[in-house]
Amino acid sequence: MTDTAANAAADTAAARISAALHTAVTTPGDRAAAWHVAELIAADWSDRPLTATAADGYTDADLDTAAADLGHPLPAALREALKLFGRRDDLTRNQDPLATPKDLEIYEGALTFRDENQGVCTWGVLLADLHQEDPPTYLRPDLADKAEEKWLPWTDKLSLALVEALITETIIGDDEDLTAAWQPRPGDGRPEETGLTALPCIQPDWYKTAWYVGDDILAHVADGAWISVRARSPEALLTYTLTPHN
């Protein structure tokens, strides 16, 4: 590949998102990298980019009120995310909603910031970690035997959990002309074989999920059993759904 071709490849939408997420995952203390991923996703995969205005995020006053009501501080990463994209329901609340400041709760020793829509699980930050700017996050499944419930490690940084939520909710968006989901079909190949780029892993290995991006497709594969995709156009979605892949 020539230098010109390499530079062109590196400047694709897929390459920009992949590079930004890699930086966010691998660079300690770099929350700005995570928010850059959010900005790229919004710009490339939603109706409008993030604007750093009240139309997209909450104010410091909103967040101060929430912290006072809870009786606990909000980590810097959570405040920054809610200020950047907390009001963007299209990016954060299509299925498993990110909490608004008023919806933040204390539950079983943690500050919860996101709930599965059918109550299957919740995501949170342990109260003991709230003094950290970008603390680790945990997932707590809702089990029939409550004695078996516990907080399971999710991400090592809250900023990554919030970006993961944004990517997930963006894919699940309610625009039927641009989104689809299905079970893998016999004989399907891997997403990489259809020209998609595997994104750096955010969730723990036990969750068995993977993200892929192309210039026209954003895809999520859950445990090899379910594929969700968002396309830039109805034509791109039709082309991809008719192509065998996993």
Residue pairs with C-beta under 8 A, 6 or more apart in sequence:
1 9
9 15
10 19
12 215
13 40
13 44
13 213
13 215
14 196
14 197
14 213
14 214
14 215
15 197
16 40
17 37
17 40
17 41
17 44
17 199
17 213
18 197
18 199
18 200
18 213
20 33
20 36
20 37
20 40
21 37
21 163
21 199
21 200
21 202
22 200
23 30
23 33
23 36
24 30
24 33
24 34
24 36
24 37
24 159
24 160
24 163
25 160
25 200
25 201
25 202
26 200
27 33
29 134
31 76
31 77
31 80
31 133
31 134
31 157
31 159
34 77
34 157
34 159
34 160
34 162
34 163
35 80
35 81
35 84
35 159
37 163
37 167
38 50
38 81
38 84
38 85
38 91
38 162
38 163
38 166
39 49
39 50
39 84
41 91
41 166
41 167
41 170
42 48
42 49
42 50
42 85
42 88
42 91
42 170
43 49
43 50
45 170
45 218
45 230
45 232
46 88
46 90
46 91
46 170
46 173
47 90
50 56
50 84
50 85
50 88
52 84
54 87
55 87
56 84
56 85
56 86
56 87
56 88
57 82
57 83
57 84
57 85
57 86
57 87
57 88
58 82
58 83
58 86
58 87
58 100
58 101
59 83
60 79
60 83
62 82
62 101
63 74
63 79
63 82
63 83
63 101
65 101
66 74
66 101
66 102
66 104
67 73
67 74
70 104
70 105
70 106
70 111
71 106
72 106
72 111
72 127
72 130
73 130
73 131
74 104
74 111
74 130
75 125
75 129
75 130
75 132
75 133
75 134
75 135
75 158
76 133
76 134
77 133
77 134
77 135
77 157
77 158
77 159
77 162
78 113
78 125
78 158
78 162
80 159
81 159
81 162
82 100
82 101
85 91
85 92
85 166
86 92
86 98
86 100
86 101
90 170
90 173
91 166
91 169
91 170
92 98
92 165
92 166
92 169
93 169
94 169
94 170
94 172
94 173
94 174
95 117
95 168
95 169
95 172
96 114
96 115
96 116
96 117
96 165
96 168
96 169
97 103
97 114
97 115
97 117
97 169
98 113
98 114
98 162
98 165
98 166
98 169
99 105
99 112
99 113
99 114
99 115
104 111
104 112
104 113
105 111
105 112
106 112
106 127
107 122
107 124
107 140
108 140
108 149
108 151
109 126
109 127
109 128
109 151
110 124
110 125
110 126
110 127
110 138
110 140
110 151
111 124
111 125
111 127
111 130
112 122
112 123
112 124
113 123
113 124
113 125
113 158
113 161
113 162
114 122
114 123
114 161
114 165
115 121
115 122
115 123
116 122
119 142
120 141
120 142
121 139
121 140
121 141
121 142
122 139
122 140
122 142
123 137
123 138
123 139
123 140
123 154
123 161
123 165
124 137
124 138
124 140
124 151
125 135
125 136
125 137
125 138
125 158
126 135
126 136
126 138
126 151
129 135
129 136
134 157
134 158
134 159
135 157
135 158
136 153
136 154
136 155
136 156
136 157
136 158
137 154
137 155
137 157
137 158
137 160
137 161
138 151
138 152
138 153
138 154
139 151
139 152
139 154
140 149
140 150
140 151
140 152
141 149
141 152
142 149
143 149
152 204
153 204
154 161
154 203
154 204
155 161
155 164
155 202
155 203
155 204
160 202
161 202
163 202
164 202
164 203
167 211
167 218
167 220
168 220
170 218
170 230
171 179
171 218
171 219
171 220
171 228
171 229
171 230
172 179
172 228
173 179
173 230
177 234
177 237
178 230
178 231
178 232
178 233
178 234
178 237
179 228
179 229
179 230
179 231
179 237
180 228
180 229
180 231
180 237
180 241
181 226
181 227
181 228
181 229
182 226
182 227
182 241
183 225
183 226
183 227
184 224
184 225
184 226
184 227
184 246
185 244
187 244
188 244
188 245
188 246
189 244
189 245
189 246
190 245
190 246
191 198
191 210
191 212
191 219
191 221
191 245
191 246
192 198
192 212
193 245
194 214
194 240
194 243
194 245
195 214
196 212
196 213
196 214
196 217
196 219
197 212
197 213
197 214
198 210
198 211
198 212
199 210
199 211
199 212
199 213
201 210
201 211
202 211
203 209
207 223
208 222
208 223
208 224
209 220
209 221
209 222
209 223
210 220
210 221
211 218
211 219
211 220
211 221
212 218
212 219
212 220
212 221
213 219
215 232
216 231
216 232
216 233
216 236
216 240
217 229
217 230
217 231
217 232
217 236
217 237
217 240
218 229
218 230
218 231
219 227
219 228
219 229
219 230
220 227
220 228
220 229
221 227
221 246
222 228
224 246
227 245
227 246
229 237
229 240
229 241
231 237
231 240
